[in-house]
Amino acid sequence: MRYLAGAALLALSGFAACGGDDGAAAPHGTVDAGTEGGVDAAADADAAPGCGTAGPTLSAGTELAFDDGTPHADIRHQTAAVTIDGTEYKLAEAPLWEAVRFELAHPAKVLGFRVQWANVDAAAAPDMKLEAGLYGDFGYNGFDFWAPDPLWTGTRCVSDMTDGQWLDYALPEPVVIDEPGLVYVAHHALTPTDPVFYYDDSAADNCDAFDSCRSAFNLPEVPGYYNGTSFPFQRDFLVRLVVEYTDDVKPADKLFQEVPTETGDHVSWADYDGDGFDDALVSGKLLKNDGGTFTDVTQSAGLAGVSATGGVFGDYDNDGCLDLFLFSESPANGDTLMRSKCDGTFEDVTAASKITDLQSYEDCGDAANVHAPSAAAAWLDLDADGYLDLYVANFICWSKETYYVDTVFHNEKDGTFSEWTGTHGFSSNKAPSRGAAPADADGDGDIDLFVNAYRLRPNYFFVNDGSGNVTESGQTTGLAGVATQAGVVVYFGHTIGAAWGDLDNDGDFDLIAANLAHPRFFNFSDKTQVLINDGSGHFTDKAGTWEKPVSAAGLRYQETHSVPALADFDQDGVLDMVITAIYDGRPTDFYWGKGDGTFELDAYHAGITTKNGWGVATADYDNDGDEDVFATKLFRNDAPGKGHWLQVRVNGNVSANRAAIGASVLVEGGGKKWLRQVQGGTGKGGQDSLTLHFGLGAVTSVDTITITFPGGKQVKFSGPIAVDQRLWLAEDGSQKSGMSPP
């Protein structure tokens, strides 16, 4: 893992011990969670004003600790230096912060912390302040904290301290942490003579793994970086946190329960064998759903030997059976089109279809690397001719950090495709594309396309005129990202995944764009956006400017948000969100939607335990009426429902594509409305179920269901329509009720 480009990380094996005059560690005694070493409460009471704002003795609680209890040395008595952008910063002299992070397992009250201080002048005035504080997280990377707005700061006095003994900081009132996560104990040392934390001798080999290093230091005066730069520290500072846990939900009582099955970074759902249960494609493996349990049928279905990162389902030949496009992110492996034989097996028709990802414009360092590395793909009917076309998002040659051109394939209705790349308004420029998400964003009946880009490049948004001709409109509609001018260069974001959904139930599609944004570039990097549609296909970011590590939309700042998925998990009539985060140790966040484009974090009760997550997609895999979620692992939804539900599966059997991909479905009842779409691809090369789920809240009967097929044709089904059922609705107006297909 790279922490800072151009920075020389510390070789901590060269750190020497210090403490006494001979370099030996100071004496140390074991301290219980509820005791205080070397503190005289009476002396503290007589301290000068402003010294001793923390209580002298911590109440009994749970002590969280990483250090070995033995003071070894401090950072001010070392010769180590860090070079950043050509400037050397000596740790013995530079202004710095020291911090220890603690990951709370449950909601808690923070009662206080204890510290062993070093670098304290024996001649210091008795009322000199020893200041430290409790700080919130800043990006969940394990070493950046939010210094501008402490949760609490306080002081003890030098007269209270005994070298080599713990000094308690009891908070006057506990700090309540409702949503578990990271908190930090930190202090700021401005001058070389300011007190600093002791550290122990338990050095980690390196800090690559999230849990290897829990201590950190920050150089706040490094220019060009937001709040300076932070580094993980290979030894543990002698700092401990004391908490009282206030909630202890057992794993078996969490809202989502893990289901043992294959794991993977990319997932797409579809009922490929037509038995009424959604099957899953997980990182190129096909898992057949046998009534709620899964069997790996990759080999028997004819997919053995195909090297694939992921894939998307769609009926490109309109024979009523779902075909499968498999893409590979490796430049050494090609993409593959698998045609369904309508018997549960597939055949490779890539060559016959004329779909190819072979390219000659980019040399990626190996003779075998002749393919464009495909990060995602999506089916969509660009020209509303009733046949699915294909967009392939191509990514990056990592060894050279060069990009590829996305490819567009038009369905010629005879089993072959012609290439539209660079024509009909599509780009022929190289770009680091990571996903493709079609939707009728402007409500005019044709299918538009959002393409999310990485590496500070703008996202594309192709607005369709109905005939398949598109206009790239990312910046004019608000979907390109936030432009930041730096000299002659304009930076945007690192968008990894995206998801369409009607977040405010106003009858149009809004968009979540998940962005990676490093804390040191917080001031100009795009954070995750909540893009609200004004009804005409123009968008405003509800997340706001992120003045703090919590957005105006209620999202907490994670450095490495990757892929969002939207579904109404509690059936209250409002879309909720699961959003993964990449890199070791980064948790998956779960949010309840509020119906106005804002969210409330509830990852603790949700129990989606995925860390370092990529693709995420939703489906009702067990046909119990609620939406389950696959986020690296499969999680069954056991959340108590707050209302009624309706599921709709659409079939195009007149002029639309048979899978009805791209169709929008509007359900109305009880004075409310809910909008969903049949996806051809989403996120980062994933796909939610083709069976649409609507949470209805207290509504007990549906008045109308209106389906808008690609091209604008509408078919309306009038009620009263019963709730708590699955409906199979066809373009010709026919319908069927039940979990099994007609």
Secondary structure in CASP SS format (residue, H / E / C, confidence):
PFRMAT SS
TARGET T0000
AUTHOR 0000-0000-0000
METHOD secondary structure of the structure
MODEL  1
M C 1.00
R C 1.00
Y C 1.00
L C 1.00
A C 1.00
G C 1.00
A E 1.00
A C 1.00
L C 1.00
L C 1.00
A C 1.00
L H 1.00
S H 1.00
G H 1.00
F C 1.00
A C 1.00
A C 1.00
C C 1.00
G C 1.00
G C 1.00
D C 1.00
D C 1.00
G C 1.00
A C 1.00
A C 1.00
A C 1.00
P C 1.00
H C 1.00
G C 1.00
T C 1.00
V C 1.00
D C 1.00
A C 1.00
G C 1.00
T C 1.00
E C 1.00
G C 1.00
G C 1.00
V C 1.00
D C 1.00
A H 1.00
A H 1.00
A H 1.00
D H 1.00
A H 1.00
D C 1.00
A C 1.00
A C 1.00
P C 1.00
G C 1.00
C C 1.00
G C 1.00
T C 1.00
A C 1.00
G E 1.00
P C 1.00
T C 1.00
L C 1.00
S C 1.00
A C 1.00
G C 1.00
T E 1.00
E E 1.00
L E 1.00
A C 1.00
F C 1.00
D C 1.00
D C 1.00
G C 1.00
T C 1.00
P C 1.00
H C 1.00
A E 1.00
D E 1.00
I H 1.00
R H 1.00
H H 1.00
Q C 1.00
T C 1.00
A C 1.00
A E 1.00
V E 1.00
T E 1.00
I E 1.00
D C 1.00
G C 1.00
T E 1.00
E E 1.00
Y E 1.00
K E 1.00
L C 1.00
A C 1.00
E C 1.00
A C 1.00
P C 1.00
L E 1.00
W E 1.00
E E 1.00
A E 1.00
V E 1.00
R E 1.00
F E 1.00
E E 1.00
L C 1.00
A C 1.00
H C 1.00
P C 1.00
A E 1.00
K E 1.00
V E 1.00
L E 1.00
G E 1.00
F E 1.00
R E 1.00
V E 1.00
Q C 1.00
W E 1.00
A E 1.00
N C 1.00
V C 1.00
D C 1.00
A C 1.00
A C 1.00
A C 1.00
A C 1.00
P C 1.00
D C 1.00
M C 1.00
K E 1.00
L E 1.00
E E 1.00
A E 1.00
G E 1.00
L E 1.00
Y E 1.00
G E 1.00
D E 1.00
F C 1.00
G E 1.00
Y C 1.00
N C 1.00
G C 1.00
F C 1.00
D C 1.00
F E 1.00
W C 1.00
A C 1.00
P C 1.00
D C 1.00
P C 1.00
L C 1.00
W E 1.00
T E 1.00
G E 1.00
T E 1.00
R E 1.00
C E 1.00
V H 1.00
S H 1.00
D H 1.00
M C 1.00
T C 1.00
D C 1.00
G C 1.00
Q C 1.00
W C 1.00
L E 1.00
D E 1.00
Y E 1.00
A E 1.00
L E 1.00
P E 1.00
E E 1.00
P E 1.00
V E 1.00
V E 1.00
I E 1.00
D C 1.00
E C 1.00
P C 1.00
G C 1.00
L E 1.00
V E 1.00
Y E 1.00
V E 1.00
A E 1.00
H E 1.00
H E 1.00
A E 1.00
L C 1.00
T C 1.00
P C 1.00
T C 1.00
D C 1.00
P C 1.00
V E 1.00
F E 1.00
Y E 1.00
Y E 1.00
D C 1.00
D C 1.00
S C 1.00
A C 1.00
A C 1.00
D C 1.00
N C 1.00
C C 1.00
D C 1.00
A C 1.00
F C 1.00
D C 1.00
S C 1.00
C C 1.00
R C 1.00
S E 1.00
A E 1.00
F E 1.00
N E 1.00
L E 1.00
P C 1.00
E C 1.00
V C 1.00
P C 1.00
G C 1.00
Y C 1.00
Y C 1.00
N C 1.00
G C 1.00
T E 1.00
S E 1.00
F E 1.00
P E 1.00
F E 1.00
Q C 1.00
R C 1.00
D C 1.00
F E 1.00
L C 1.00
V E 1.00
R E 1.00
L E 1.00
V E 1.00
V E 1.00
E E 1.00
Y E 1.00
T C 1.00
D C 1.00
D C 1.00
V C 1.00
K C 1.00
P H 1.00
A H 1.00
D H 1.00
K C 1.00
L C 1.00
F E 1.00
Q E 1.00
E E 1.00
V E 1.00
P C 1.00
T C 1.00
E C 1.00
T C 1.00
G C 1.00
D C 1.00
H C 1.00
V E 1.00
S E 1.00
W E 1.00
A E 1.00
D C 1.00
Y C 1.00
D C 1.00
G C 1.00
D C 1.00
G C 1.00
F C 1.00
D C 1.00
D E 1.00
A E 1.00
L E 1.00
V E 1.00
S C 1.00
G C 1.00
K E 1.00
L E 1.00
L E 1.00
K E 1.00
N E 1.00
D C 1.00
G C 1.00
G C 1.00
T C 1.00
F E 1.00
T E 1.00
D E 1.00
V C 1.00
T C 1.00
Q C 1.00
S C 1.00
A C 1.00
G C 1.00
L C 1.00
A C 1.00
G C 1.00
V C 1.00
S C 1.00
A C 1.00
T C 1.00
G E 1.00
G E 1.00
V E 1.00
F E 1.00
G E 1.00
D C 1.00
Y C 1.00
D C 1.00
N C 1.00
D C 1.00
G C 1.00
C C 1.00
L C 1.00
D E 1.00
L E 1.00
F E 1.00
L E 1.00
F E 1.00
S C 1.00
E C 1.00
S C 1.00
P C 1.00
A C 1.00
N C 1.00
G C 1.00
D C 1.00
T E 1.00
L E 1.00
M E 1.00
R E 1.00
S E 1.00
K C 1.00
C C 1.00
D C 1.00
G C 1.00
T C 1.00
F E 1.00
E E 1.00
D E 1.00
V C 1.00
T H 1.00
A H 1.00
A H 1.00
S H 1.00
K C 1.00
I C 1.00
T C 1.00
D C 1.00
L E 1.00
Q C 1.00
S C 1.00
Y C 1.00
E C 1.00
D C 1.00
C C 1.00
G C 1.00
D C 1.00
A C 1.00
A C 1.00
N C 1.00
V C 1.00
H E 1.00
A C 1.00
P C 1.00
S E 1.00
A E 1.00
A E 1.00
A E 1.00
A E 1.00
W E 1.00
L E 1.00
D C 1.00
L C 1.00
D C 1.00
A C 1.00
D C 1.00
G C 1.00
Y C 1.00
L C 1.00
D E 1.00
L E 1.00
Y E 1.00
V E 1.00
A E 1.00
N E 1.00
F C 1.00
I E 1.00
C E 1.00
W C 1.00
S C 1.00
K C 1.00
E C 1.00
T E 1.00
Y E 1.00
Y E 1.00
V E 1.00
D C 1.00
T E 1.00
V E 1.00
F E 1.00
H E 1.00
N E 1.00
E C 1.00
K C 1.00
D C 1.00
G C 1.00
T C 1.00
F E 1.00
S E 1.00
E E 1.00
W C 1.00
T C 1.00
G C 1.00
T C 1.00
H C 1.00
G C 1.00
F C 1.00
S C 1.00
S C 1.00
N C 1.00
K E 1.00
A E 1.00
P C 1.00
S E 1.00
R E 1.00
G E 1.00
A E 1.00
A E 1.00
P E 1.00
A E 1.00
D C 1.00
A C 1.00
D C 1.00
G C 1.00
D C 1.00
G C 1.00
D C 1.00
I C 1.00
D E 1.00
L E 1.00
F E 1.00
V E 1.00
N E 1.00
A E 1.00
Y C 1.00
R C 1.00
L C 1.00
R E 1.00
P C 1.00
N C 1.00
Y E 1.00
F E 1.00
F E 1.00
V E 1.00
N E 1.00
D C 1.00
G C 1.00
S C 1.00
G C 1.00
N C 1.00
V E 1.00
T E 1.00
E E 1.00
S C 1.00
G H 1.00
Q H 1.00
T H 1.00
T H 1.00
G C 1.00
L C 1.00
A C 1.00
G C 1.00
V C 1.00
A C 1.00
T E 1.00
Q E 1.00
A E 1.00
G C 1.00
V C 1.00
V E 1.00
V E 1.00
Y E 1.00
F C 1.00
G E 1.00
H E 1.00
T E 1.00
I E 1.00
G E 1.00
A E 1.00
A E 1.00
W E 1.00
G E 1.00
D C 1.00
L C 1.00
D C 1.00
N C 1.00
D C 1.00
G C 1.00
D C 1.00
F C 1.00
D E 1.00
L E 1.00
I E 1.00
A E 1.00
A E 1.00
N E 1.00
L E 1.00
A C 1.00
H C 1.00
P H 1.00
R H 1.00
F H 1.00
F C 1.00
N C 1.00
F C 1.00
S C 1.00
D C 1.00
K C 1.00
T C 1.00
Q E 1.00
V E 1.00
L E 1.00
I E 1.00
N E 1.00
D C 1.00
G C 1.00
S C 1.00
G C 1.00
H C 1.00
F E 1.00
T E 1.00
D E 1.00
K C 1.00
A C 1.00
G C 1.00
T C 1.00
W C 1.00
E C 1.00
K C 1.00
P C 1.00
V E 1.00
S C 1.00
A C 1.00
A C 1.00
G C 1.00
L C 1.00
R E 1.00
Y C 1.00
Q E 1.00
E C 1.00
T E 1.00
H E 1.00
S E 1.00
V E 1.00
P E 1.00
A E 1.00
L E 1.00
A E 1.00
D C 1.00
F C 1.00
D C 1.00
Q C 1.00
D C 1.00
G C 1.00
V C 1.00
L C 1.00
D E 1.00
M E 1.00
V E 1.00
I E 1.00
T E 1.00
A E 1.00
I C 1.00
Y C 1.00
D C 1.00
G C 1.00
R C 1.00
P E 1.00
T C 1.00
D E 1.00
F E 1.00
Y E 1.00
W E 1.00
G E 1.00
K C 1.00
G C 1.00
D C 1.00
G C 1.00
T C 1.00
F E 1.00
E E 1.00
L E 1.00
D C 1.00
A H 1.00
Y H 1.00
H H 1.00
A H 1.00
G C 1.00
I C 1.00
T C 1.00
T C 1.00
K E 1.00
N C 1.00
G C 1.00
W C 1.00
G C 1.00
V E 1.00
A E 1.00
T E 1.00
A E 1.00
D C 1.00
Y C 1.00
D C 1.00
N C 1.00
D C 1.00
G C 1.00
D C 1.00
E C 1.00
D E 1.00
V E 1.00
F E 1.00
A E 1.00
T C 1.00
K C 1.00
L E 1.00
F E 1.00
R E 1.00
N E 1.00
D C 1.00
A C 1.00
P C 1.00
G C 1.00
K C 1.00
G C 1.00
H E 1.00
W E 1.00
L E 1.00
Q E 1.00
V E 1.00
R E 1.00
V E 1.00
N E 1.00
G C 1.00
N C 1.00
V C 1.00
S C 1.00
A C 1.00
N C 1.00
R C 1.00
A C 1.00
A C 1.00
I C 1.00
G C 1.00
A C 1.00
S E 1.00
V E 1.00
L E 1.00
V E 1.00
E E 1.00
G E 1.00
G C 1.00
G C 1.00
K E 1.00
K E 1.00
W E 1.00
L E 1.00
R E 1.00
Q E 1.00
V C 1.00
Q C 1.00
G C 1.00
G C 1.00
T E 1.00
G C 1.00
K C 1.00
G C 1.00
G E 1.00
Q E 1.00
D C 1.00
S C 1.00
L C 1.00
T C 1.00
L E 1.00
H E 1.00
F E 1.00
G E 1.00
L E 1.00
G E 1.00
A C 1.00
V C 1.00
T C 1.00
S E 1.00
V E 1.00
D E 1.00
T E 1.00
I E 1.00
T E 1.00
I E 1.00
T E 1.00
F C 1.00
P C 1.00
G C 1.00
G C 1.00
K C 1.00
Q E 1.00
V E 1.00
K E 1.00
F E 1.00
S E 1.00
G E 1.00
P E 1.00
I E 1.00
A E 1.00
V C 1.00
D C 1.00
Q E 1.00
R E 1.00
L E 1.00
W E 1.00
L E 1.00
A E 1.00
E C 1.00
D C 1.00
G C 1.00
S C 1.00
Q E 1.00
K E 1.00
S E 1.00
G C 1.00
M C 1.00
S C 1.00
P C 1.00
P C 1.00
END
